Amino acid sequence: MNVDKQSIAQMLNEAFPPVVRSALDPADLESLAERVLGELELRVGERLSAGLSETAMEEFELLNDDPDTPWPAFAEWFRTYRPNYQETVKQTLEELIRETAHKVTAALSLQTS
């Protein structure tokens, strides 16, 4: 699953009711997408690291600390220690999109009432 600001912005836009879509300008949507991406990284990291051995965590930290680590090395680590990582990312992203759409819709409803 390829997740970036643009895909998150599109998912958010689709999750909002029409009245919210019309109230948000592109900069608002981009800002929300950035925030969702940051929270996604945090939550996925927490979920994937839960229950890992110290050795597995150290291996991941070594990969992550080296800016030259190629993606296939990460992919192999995920296949070994967290084969369900793509599903975890997908579920967490869907959860965040729902939460964000709900909160923004509620906030805009309060502003207009």
C-alpha positions in Angstrom: 0.0 0.0 0.0 1.5 3.3 -1.1 0.7 6.0 1.4 1.6 9.7 0.9 0.2 13.1 1.5 -1.6 13.2 -1.8 -3.3 9.8 -1.3 -4.3 10.7 2.2 -5.7 14.0 1.1 -7.8 12.2 -1.5 -9.1 9.7 1.0 -10.0 12.5 3.4 -11.8 14.4 0.7 -13.8 11.4 -0.1 -14.7 10.8 3.5 -16.0 14.3 4.1 -19.6 15.1 3.5 -20.1 17.6 0.7 -20.6 20.6 3.0 -17.2 19.9 4.6 -15.6 19.5 1.2 -16.8 22.8 0.1 -15.6 24.5 3.3 -12.0 23.3 3.1 -9.5 24.8 0.7 -6.6 22.8 -0.7 -4.2 24.1 1.9 -6.5 22.9 4.7 -6.7 19.5 3.1 -2.9 19.3 2.7 -2.4 20.3 6.3 -4.8 17.6 7.5 -3.1 15.1 5.3 0.3 15.9 6.8 -1.1 15.5 10.3 -2.8 12.2 9.5 0.5 11.0 7.9 2.4 11.8 11.1 -0.1 10.2 13.3 -0.2 7.1 11.0 3.6 6.7 11.3 3.3 6.9 15.1 0.4 4.5 15.5 1.7 2.0 13.0 5.1 2.1 14.7 3.5 1.4 18.1 1.4 -1.4 16.7 4.2 -3.1 14.8 6.6 -2.9 17.7 4.2 -4.3 20.3 5.5 -7.6 21.4 8.7 -7.6 19.4 11.9 -9.1 20.9 14.7 -6.8 21.8 16.7 -8.3 19.0 14.1 -7.6 16.4 13.8 -4.0 17.6 17.6 -3.6 17.4 17.6 -4.9 13.9 14.9 -2.5 12.9 16.7 0.4 14.5 19.9 -0.4 12.7 18.0 -0.4 9.4 16.2 2.8 10.2 19.3 4.7 11.4 21.1 4.1 8.2 19.9 6.5 5.5 21.3 4.3 2.8 19.2 1.2 3.8 17.4 0.1 0.6 13.7 -0.6 0.8 14.2 -4.4 0.1 16.0 -4.6 3.5 13.0 -3.1 5.3 10.6 -5.3 3.3 12.6 -8.4 4.3 12.5 -7.3 8.0 8.7 -6.8 7.8 8.2 -10.2 6.1 10.2 -11.8 8.9 8.8 -10.1 11.9 5.5 -8.5 10.9 4.1 -10.3 7.8 0.8 -8.5 8.4 2.3 -5.0 8.3 0.5 -4.0 5.1 -2.9 -4.9 6.7 -1.8 -3.0 9.9 -1.1 0.1 7.8 -4.3 -0.2 5.9 -6.5 -0.7 9.0 -4.7 2.1 10.9 -5.1 4.5 7.9 -8.8 3.8 7.5 -9.3 4.3 11.3 -7.5 7.7 11.1 -9.4 8.8 8.1 -12.7 8.0 9.9 -11.5 9.8 13.1 -10.3 12.9 11.2 -13.5 13.1 9.0 -15.6 12.9 12.2 -13.6 15.5 14.1 -13.5 18.0 11.2 -17.1 17.5 10.4 -18.0 18.1 14.1 -15.8 21.1 14.4 -17.3 22.7 11.3 -20.8 22.0 12.5 -20.0 23.8 15.8 -18.7 26.8 13.9 -21.8 27.1 11.7 -24.3 26.7 14.6 
